[in-house]
Amino acid sequence: MPLVDIPGSKSITARALFLAAAADGVTTLVRPLRSDDTEGFAQGLTRLGYRVGRTPDAWQVDGRPQGPAVAEADVHCRDGATTARFLPTLAATGHGTYRFDASPQMRRRPLLPLTRALRDLGVDLRHEERDGHHPLTVAAAGVEGGEVTLDAGQSSQYLTALLMLGPLTRKGLRITVTDLVSVPYVEITIAMMRAFGVEVRREGNTYTVPPGGYRATTYAIEPDASTASYFFAAAAVTGGEVTVPGLGERALQGDLAFVDVLRRMGARVSVGAAATTVRGTGELHGLTVNMRDISDTMPTLAAIAPFASGPVRIEDVANTRVKECDRLEACAENLRRLGVETRTGPDWIEILPAGPGGPAGTEIKSYGDHRIVMSFAVTGLRTPGVSFDDPGCVRKTFPGFHEEFGALSARW
């Protein structure tokens, strides 16, 4: 039974870095993800004056509940959405002037609901060019707290940023959410805040976060469930078998629910206390599935859909249009390049079976998006001639992906 060692979760590593920086004391993060995104986050903390000590298997962060150690900083957030959204929020708790910029790709991604909420809380935050986009400057003087309303319909990261801010404010926060996608990611945030000593209360659409700060701890990072989806899908589509240790019944990440989609399609799935196994059965059924809460795995399903016996329709994934690229259209474009009939709407994609000959080999357009490349690598397991215009963009979350994926397929 092939065991796959999946790198640490990007989402959990980013949250852990924020919480460690905000906590009182020294926090040790065990097996954090080392990728372009997380290295960018750690470098951003260093620019803000936090001490981050890095060894291959653990990072140590000296927390500063009072905010950044420097009065001025210029931070480049690279392509990282968590870096670009979380670090300006953290910087607002200090005293000084902090400028944030990002890559052209990240500059295109929206930020306005979060920056509006921060301004409503009294934060002096100014966008230099387009409103709601990087670059931006925060003239920080601490955050009083209080009540705020937030639209998190584009990204749950807006709510996560405010939740993590709450204990660092003078009064605490009461956040009312008018719309919310990717709810499991918010559950990750709340569970992690609890591990750092803060209890969030939820009543309906309102979240209450007390003041008082965080306490340092030792925190182990789970393997990345979104990344695991490519290996689980590979087993389902080839008739192979994959076990991922470290992702089991108590996993924080909602994206592990992707294996339930594979089960509905005909794969055999076992979720144990400390590991999850998927075994392909030689057949995949079509289905209609709502992926609002696990939308990062939408491209994974789209990439294996041509091998199903019936149509695959994925619904309620409008937020995938504002990720690293418009993932809905990127998937549709690449599927059509593979010769697969595909239709899309504002928040859905429908993919028809490829037929007896299967998809035709082609060069996949990556759009600079790591998830597009990793997803269509799964298609390539059963489609000769699949290549990528930018295979290296996987370094954003999994620099060794192609090697690990190749080693796995060679064992089947």
PyMOL commands that set and color helices and strands:
alter all, ss='L'
color gray80, all
select helices_A, chain A and resi 10-22+36-47+81-91+104-108+112-120+157-168+183-195+225-238+254-265+292-307+318-322+327-337+370-379+391-396+401-410
alter helices_A, ss='H'
color red, helices_A
select strands_A, chain A and resi 23-24+26-30+51-54+58-62+72-76+95-101+124-127+136-141+146-152+173-180+201-203+206-209+214-215+218-220+241-245+268-271+275-279+287-290+312-315+342-344+349-351+363-364+387-388
alter strands_A, ss='S'
color yellow, strands_A
deselect
rebuild
show_as cartoon
